[in-house]
Amino acid sequence: MDLLDKRRLLAPGPVPVPPKALLAMAQPTMHHRSPQFSEILSDVREGLKFLYQTEDPVLIFASSGTGAMEASVANLLNPGDEAICVVGGKFGERWVEICQAFGVRAVPIEVEWGRAVEPEQVEATLKRHPLARAVFVQAHETSTGVKHPVKELADLVRERETLLVVDAISALGVYDLPVGAWGLDVVVAGSQKGFALPPGLSFVSLSSRAREAMEKATLPRYYFDFRRELKAYARSTTAYTPAVSLILGLKSVLDRLRQVGLERLFAHHRCLSEATKKAMEALGLELFSQAPCETVTVVRVPEGVDGLELVKRLREKYGLTIAGGQAQLKGRIFRIAHMGYQNHFDVILAVAGVEMVLSELGYKVELGRGVAAAQEYFLKEGIS
């Protein structure tokens, strides 16, 4: 890498990591069965409850978020069970694929990419499949920038023997998702997004209903066994060797978030998200999502512009890493994330880069117009 080459990460995971967390992870490795580590682990678990807004236990695994998604299927269901899966993007499809891998009968609710599921669609499916053991949904469908109505879905399943399992891998720590108040049964998260850490940790909260289902489930499980982890949880340890260095970084991040407070944290991400969306609209670009989330701004590539080249040139020429589209959206959208260690100037840099590359690719753009829209929004709303 050239000495003058500076890289900036604005993709929806991994995300920029705060320097204090990087330094915490650079500490000498301690033994995971030592009293010192048990004390740190206990503090981290309290910090996770704070961020999840729950008194339920939150388990930690050494895996990406997909590991915790798989664990949620393996620990709650039985072979041949029905499970309703909201499918409105690549990660909704992943719920279906995991269910099928474990012999669970997935009942997909196909939602147009870019739109959120309607609670009425889920209610109608529950009536057609009254024995469905779980509803699987994304809080934020990162591939499309959609925010699904999690609270409304929780209200639907509360009186049924159906669990609501939420993939909040890109949502937790970005917007208000009060797990306890909303009665969410299982909420999955990952370290490389709202937690502002490198990849490698996943998290799962378990309601009392989920813990009851766990005891009756018969699907095979070993490493991702909630029962073993809960027994270890009670002893302030883990069932298997944890990712010690990442947990030290996690303590640093959670300590910082407790100082900042959740209200300010969510306002910060909302501010970055809104400013980016205002900037894209000022450039005459169309937002893709009909129910936009705070995690990521998803923009349609304008007619006549090579979407793949746009993302590539931003990365290779200007050192700005954003994300393109997946599957049928490849080359048709680009995604700018608002997670991790970011502030208002990261937004301004991202918008400036998009303006420059669009101009190079032949799209008629008034340089600085999007940047000005973002600046005006920050000045009007106040910088969090």
C-alpha positions as CSV (number, residue, x, y, z in Angstrom):
1,M,0.0,0.0,0.0
2,D,1.3,3.5,-0.9
3,L,2.4,5.5,2.1
4,L,0.0,8.3,1.0
5,D,-2.9,5.9,0.5
6,K,-5.6,6.3,3.2
7,R,-8.5,3.9,3.4
8,R,-11.9,4.6,4.8
9,L,-14.4,1.8,5.5
10,L,-18.1,2.7,4.9
11,A,-19.4,-0.8,4.1
12,P,-22.1,-2.6,6.1
13,G,-19.6,-4.7,7.9
14,P,-16.9,-4.9,8.8
15,V,-16.8,-1.3,10.1
16,P,-14.3,1.1,11.6
17,V,-13.2,0.2,15.1
18,P,-12.4,2.8,17.8
19,P,-8.7,3.2,18.7
20,K,-9.4,2.4,22.4
21,A,-10.9,-0.9,21.4
22,L,-8.0,-1.7,19.1
23,L,-5.6,-1.0,22.0
24,A,-7.7,-3.2,24.4
25,M,-7.4,-6.1,21.9
26,A,-3.7,-5.6,21.7
27,Q,-3.2,-6.4,25.4
28,P,-1.4,-9.6,26.3
29,T,-3.8,-12.6,26.1
30,M,-5.1,-13.8,29.4
31,H,-6.2,-17.3,30.3
32,H,-9.9,-17.7,29.8
33,R,-10.4,-19.7,33.0
34,S,-8.7,-17.2,35.2
35,P,-10.6,-15.2,37.9
36,Q,-9.5,-12.0,36.1
37,F,-11.2,-13.0,32.8
38,S,-14.3,-14.2,34.6
39,E,-14.7,-10.8,36.1
40,I,-14.3,-9.1,32.7
41,L,-16.8,-11.6,31.2
42,S,-19.4,-10.8,33.9
43,D,-19.0,-7.1,33.3
44,V,-19.4,-7.7,29.5
45,R,-22.5,-9.7,30.0
46,E,-24.0,-6.8,32.0
47,G,-23.0,-4.4,29.2
48,L,-24.8,-6.7,26.7
49,K,-28.0,-6.6,28.7
50,F,-27.7,-2.8,28.8
51,L,-27.4,-2.6,25.0
52,Y,-30.1,-5.3,24.4
53,Q,-32.3,-3.6,27.0
54,T,-33.2,-6.9,28.6
55,E,-32.7,-8.9,31.8
56,D,-32.6,-12.1,29.7
57,P,-29.2,-13.8,29.4
58,V,-27.2,-12.9,26.3
59,L,-24.9,-15.6,25.1
60,I,-21.5,-15.0,23.3
61,F,-20.1,-17.3,20.6
62,A,-16.9,-17.2,18.7
63,S,-18.4,-17.0,15.2
64,S,-19.9,-14.6,12.7
65,G,-23.5,-13.6,13.1
66,T,-24.5,-16.5,10.8
67,G,-23.3,-18.9,13.5
68,A,-25.8,-17.4,15.9
69,M,-28.5,-17.6,13.3
70,E,-27.8,-21.4,12.8
71,A,-27.7,-21.8,16.6
72,S,-31.2,-20.3,16.9
73,V,-32.6,-22.8,14.5
74,A,-30.8,-25.8,16.0
75,N,-31.6,-25.0,19.6
76,L,-35.3,-24.1,19.3
77,L,-36.8,-26.5,16.7
78,N,-37.4,-30.2,15.9
79,P,-37.0,-32.1,12.6
80,G,-40.2,-31.5,10.5
81,D,-41.3,-28.4,12.4
82,E,-42.7,-25.5,10.4
83,A,-41.0,-22.1,10.6
84,I,-42.2,-18.9,8.9
85,C,-39.4,-16.9,7.3
86,V,-39.7,-13.4,6.0
87,V,-37.8,-13.3,2.8
88,G,-37.1,-9.8,1.4
89,G,-33.4,-10.0,0.7
90,K,-30.3,-12.1,0.9
91,F,-30.4,-12.5,4.7
92,G,-34.1,-13.4,4.7
93,E,-33.1,-16.1,2.3
94,R,-30.4,-17.3,4.7
95,W,-33.1,-18.1,7.3
96,V,-34.8,-20.4,4.8
97,E,-31.5,-22.1,3.9
98,I,-30.5,-22.7,7.5
99,C,-34.0,-24.2,8.2
100,Q,-33.8,-26.5,5.2
101,A,-30.3,-27.6,6.3
102,F,-31.7,-28.8,9.6
103,G,-34.8,-30.5,8.2
104,V,-37.1,-27.7,9.3
105,R,-40.0,-27.0,6.9
106,A,-39.5,-23.3,6.0
107,V,-42.7,-21.4,5.1
108,P,-41.4,-18.3,3.2
109,I,-43.2,-15.0,3.0
110,E,-41.9,-13.5,-0.2
111,V,-41.6,-9.7,0.1
112,E,-40.6,-7.5,-2.8
113,W,-37.0,-6.5,-2.3
114,G,-37.0,-2.9,-1.1
115,R,-40.3,-3.2,0.9
116,A,-41.0,-4.2,4.5
117,V,-43.2,-7.1,5.4
118,E,-46.8,-6.1,6.3
119,P,-47.9,-7.5,9.7
120,E,-51.1,-8.6,8.0
121,Q,-49.0,-10.9,5.8
122,V,-47.5,-12.6,8.8
123,E,-50.8,-12.8,10.6
124,A,-52.4,-14.5,7.6
125,T,-49.5,-17.0,7.3
126,L,-49.8,-17.8,11.0
127,K,-53.5,-18.6,10.5
128,R,-52.7,-20.9,7.6
129,H,-49.9,-22.5,9.6
130,P,-51.1,-22.5,13.2
131,L,-48.4,-25.1,14.2
132,A,-45.5,-22.9,13.1
133,R,-42.9,-23.0,15.9
134,A,-41.1,-19.8,15.0
135,V,-41.2,-16.6,12.8
136,F,-37.8,-15.6,11.6
137,V,-37.2,-12.0,10.4
138,Q,-34.5,-9.4,10.0
139,A,-34.7,-6.2,12.0
140,H,-32.7,-4.5,9.2
141,E,-32.4,-6.4,5.9
142,T,-28.9,-5.1,5.1
143,S,-29.0,-6.2,1.4
144,T,-31.9,-3.8,0.7
145,G,-31.8,-1.2,3.5
146,V,-35.3,-2.2,4.7
147,K,-36.5,-1.9,8.3
148,H,-39.1,-4.6,9.2
149,P,-41.8,-3.9,11.8
150,V,-40.4,-6.0,14.6
151,K,-42.5,-4.6,17.4
152,E,-45.7,-5.3,15.5
153,L,-44.6,-8.9,14.7
154,A,-43.8,-9.4,18.4
155,D,-47.4,-8.4,19.3
156,L,-48.7,-10.9,16.8
157,V,-46.9,-14.0,18.2
158,R,-47.1,-13.1,21.9
159,E,-50.3,-15.0,22.5
160,R,-49.3,-18.0,20.4
161,E,-46.9,-20.8,21.0
162,T,-44.7,-19.3,18.3
163,L,-41.3,-17.7,18.9
164,L,-40.1,-14.5,17.2
165,V,-36.5,-14.8,16.2
166,V,-34.9,-11.6,15.1
167,D,-31.7,-11.2,13.1
168,A,-30.5,-7.8,14.5
169,I,-26.9,-8.3,13.3
170,S,-26.9,-4.9,11.6
171,A,-29.5,-3.2,13.8
172,L,-28.5,-3.7,17.4
173,G,-26.7,-0.7,18.6
174,V,-27.9,1.4,15.7
175,Y,-31.6,2.0,16.5
176,D,-33.8,1.5,19.5
177,L,-34.6,-2.2,19.8
178,P,-35.8,-2.8,23.4
179,V,-35.7,-6.6,23.6
180,G,-37.4,-6.8,27.0
181,A,-40.1,-4.2,26.5
182,W,-41.1,-5.7,23.1
183,G,-41.0,-9.3,24.3
184,L,-38.6,-10.5,21.6
185,D,-37.8,-14.2,22.1
186,V,-34.4,-14.5,20.4
187,V,-32.3,-11.6,19.1
188,V,-29.1,-12.3,17.2
189,A,-26.3,-9.8,16.7
190,G,-22.7,-9.7,15.5
191,S,-19.6,-7.8,16.5
192,Q,-18.6,-6.4,13.1
193,K,-21.5,-3.9,12.7
194,G,-23.2,-1.8,15.4
195,F,-20.7,-3.1,18.0
196,A,-17.9,-1.4,16.1
197,L,-15.5,-4.4,16.5
198,P,-13.8,-6.7,14.0
199,P,-15.7,-9.9,12.9
200,G,-15.6,-12.9,15.2
201,L,-18.2,-12.6,17.9
202,S,-21.9,-13.3,17.8
203,F,-24.6,-12.8,20.4
204,V,-28.0,-14.4,21.2
205,S,-30.5,-13.2,23.8
206,L,-33.0,-15.8,25.1
207,S,-36.4,-15.1,26.6
208,S,-38.0,-17.5,29.1
209,R,-40.1,-18.8,26.3
210,A,-37.1,-19.5,24.2
211,R,-35.3,-21.2,27.1
212,E,-38.4,-23.5,27.5
213,A,-38.3,-24.4,23.8
214,M,-34.6,-25.0,24.0
215,E,-35.2,-27.8,26.6
216,K,-37.7,-29.6,24.3
217,A,-35.8,-29.2,21.0
218,T,-34.3,-32.3,19.5
219,L,-32.2,-31.0,16.6
220,P,-28.5,-31.9,16.8
221,R,-26.1,-29.4,18.3
222,Y,-22.8,-29.4,20.0
223,Y,-20.7,-26.3,19.9
224,F,-23.7,-24.1,19.4
225,D,-25.6,-25.6,22.4
226,F,-27.5,-23.0,24.4
227,R,-27.9,-25.4,27.3
228,R,-24.2,-25.8,27.8
229,E,-23.6,-22.1,27.4
230,L,-26.3,-21.2,30.0
231,K,-24.7,-23.6,32.5
232,A,-21.3,-22.0,31.9
233,Y,-23.0,-18.6,32.1
234,A,-24.1,-19.3,35.6
235,R,-20.5,-19.9,36.6
236,S,-19.2,-16.7,34.9
237,T,-17.4,-18.6,32.3
238,T,-17.9,-20.1,28.8
239,A,-18.5,-23.7,27.7
240,Y,-15.5,-23.6,25.3
241,T,-12.5,-21.3,24.6
242,P,-13.8,-17.8,23.9
243,A,-12.3,-15.2,21.6
244,V,-10.5,-13.6,24.5
245,S,-9.0,-10.6,22.7
246,L,-12.3,-9.7,21.0
247,I,-14.0,-9.8,24.4
248,L,-11.5,-7.4,25.8
249,G,-12.3,-5.1,22.8
250,L,-16.0,-5.7,23.5
251,K,-15.6,-4.5,27.1
252,S,-14.0,-1.3,25.9
253,V,-16.8,-0.7,23.4
254,L,-19.6,-1.5,25.9
255,D,-17.9,0.8,28.6
256,R,-18.0,3.6,26.0
257,L,-21.6,3.0,25.1
258,R,-22.7,3.0,28.7
259,Q,-21.0,6.4,29.1
260,V,-22.6,7.8,25.9
261,G,-26.1,6.4,26.7
262,L,-28.5,4.7,24.3
263,E,-30.6,7.8,23.5
264,R,-27.5,9.7,22.3
265,L,-26.2,6.6,20.5
266,F,-29.4,6.0,18.5
267,A,-29.7,9.8,17.7
268,H,-26.1,9.7,16.4
269,H,-26.7,6.9,13.9
270,R,-30.1,8.4,12.9
271,C,-28.4,11.7,12.2
272,L,-25.7,10.1,9.9
273,S,-28.4,8.1,8.1
274,E,-30.7,11.1,7.5
275,A,-27.9,13.3,6.3
276,T,-26.7,10.7,3.8
277,K,-30.2,10.2,2.4
278,K,-30.7,14.0,2.1
279,A,-27.4,14.2,0.2
280,M,-28.3,11.4,-2.3
281,E,-31.7,12.9,-3.0
282,A,-30.1,16.3,-3.6
283,L,-28.0,14.7,-6.3
284,G,-31.1,13.5,-8.0
285,L,-30.6,9.9,-7.0
286,E,-33.4,7.5,-5.9
287,L,-33.4,5.7,-2.7
288,F,-34.1,2.0,-3.1
289,S,-35.8,1.1,0.2
290,Q,-39.5,2.0,0.7
291,A,-39.0,1.5,4.4
292,P,-35.5,2.8,5.0
293,C,-33.4,1.7,8.0
294,E,-30.8,3.7,9.9
295,T,-28.0,1.1,9.3
296,V,-27.3,1.7,5.6
297,T,-28.4,4.0,2.8
298,V,-29.2,2.1,-0.4
299,V,-29.3,4.0,-3.6
300,R,-30.3,3.0,-7.1
301,V,-27.5,3.4,-9.6
302,P,-28.7,6.0,-12.2
303,E,-29.4,5.0,-15.8
304,G,-26.2,4.8,-17.9
305,V,-23.8,4.4,-15.0
306,D,-21.9,1.2,-14.4
307,G,-22.7,0.3,-10.8
308,L,-19.9,-2.2,-10.4
309,E,-17.4,0.3,-11.7
310,L,-18.7,3.0,-9.3
311,V,-18.0,0.8,-6.2
312,K,-14.7,-0.4,-7.6
313,R,-13.4,3.1,-8.5
314,L,-14.4,4.5,-5.1
315,R,-12.4,1.7,-3.4
316,E,-9.4,1.6,-5.7
317,K,-8.9,5.2,-6.7
318,Y,-10.3,7.1,-3.7
319,G,-9.9,4.6,-0.9
320,L,-13.6,4.6,0.1
321,T,-15.1,1.2,0.6
322,I,-18.8,1.1,0.2
323,A,-20.9,-1.9,-0.9
324,G,-22.7,-2.8,-4.1
325,G,-25.8,-4.9,-4.6
326,Q,-26.2,-8.7,-4.1
327,A,-27.9,-11.3,-6.3
328,Q,-30.4,-9.6,-8.7
329,L,-29.4,-6.1,-7.4
330,K,-25.8,-6.6,-8.4
331,G,-24.7,-3.5,-10.3
332,R,-28.1,-1.8,-9.7
333,I,-27.6,-0.3,-6.2
334,F,-24.9,0.9,-4.0
335,R,-24.9,0.9,-0.2
336,I,-23.3,3.4,2.3
337,A,-23.3,2.2,5.9
338,H,-23.7,4.2,9.1
339,M,-22.3,1.8,11.6
340,G,-19.2,1.5,13.8
341,Y,-16.8,4.3,14.6
342,Q,-18.1,7.0,12.3
343,N,-19.1,10.7,12.5
344,H,-20.5,13.4,10.3
345,F,-17.2,13.9,8.4
346,D,-17.3,10.3,7.3
347,V,-20.7,11.0,5.7
348,I,-19.3,14.2,4.0
349,L,-16.3,12.3,2.6
350,A,-18.5,9.4,1.3
351,V,-20.9,11.8,-0.4
352,A,-18.0,13.8,-1.9
353,G,-16.5,10.5,-3.3
354,V,-19.8,9.4,-4.8
355,E,-20.2,12.8,-6.5
356,M,-16.7,12.6,-8.0
357,V,-17.0,9.1,-9.3
358,L,-20.5,9.7,-10.7
359,S,-19.0,12.7,-12.6
360,E,-16.2,10.6,-13.9
361,L,-18.6,8.0,-15.1
362,G,-20.6,10.5,-17.1
363,Y,-23.5,11.2,-14.8
364,K,-24.4,14.9,-14.8
365,V,-23.9,16.0,-11.2
366,E,-23.3,19.4,-9.6
367,L,-20.2,18.8,-7.5
368,G,-20.8,19.8,-3.9
369,R,-24.6,19.7,-4.1
370,G,-24.9,16.5,-2.0
371,V,-22.1,17.6,0.4
372,A,-24.0,20.9,0.9
373,A,-27.2,19.0,1.7
374,A,-25.5,16.9,4.3
375,Q,-23.8,19.9,5.8
376,E,-27.1,21.8,6.0
377,Y,-28.7,18.9,7.7
378,F,-26.0,18.6,10.3
379,L,-26.1,22.4,11.0
380,K,-29.9,22.3,11.3
381,E,-30.3,19.2,13.4
382,G,-27.1,19.6,15.4
383,I,-24.1,17.2,15.3
384,S,-24.6,14.3,17.8
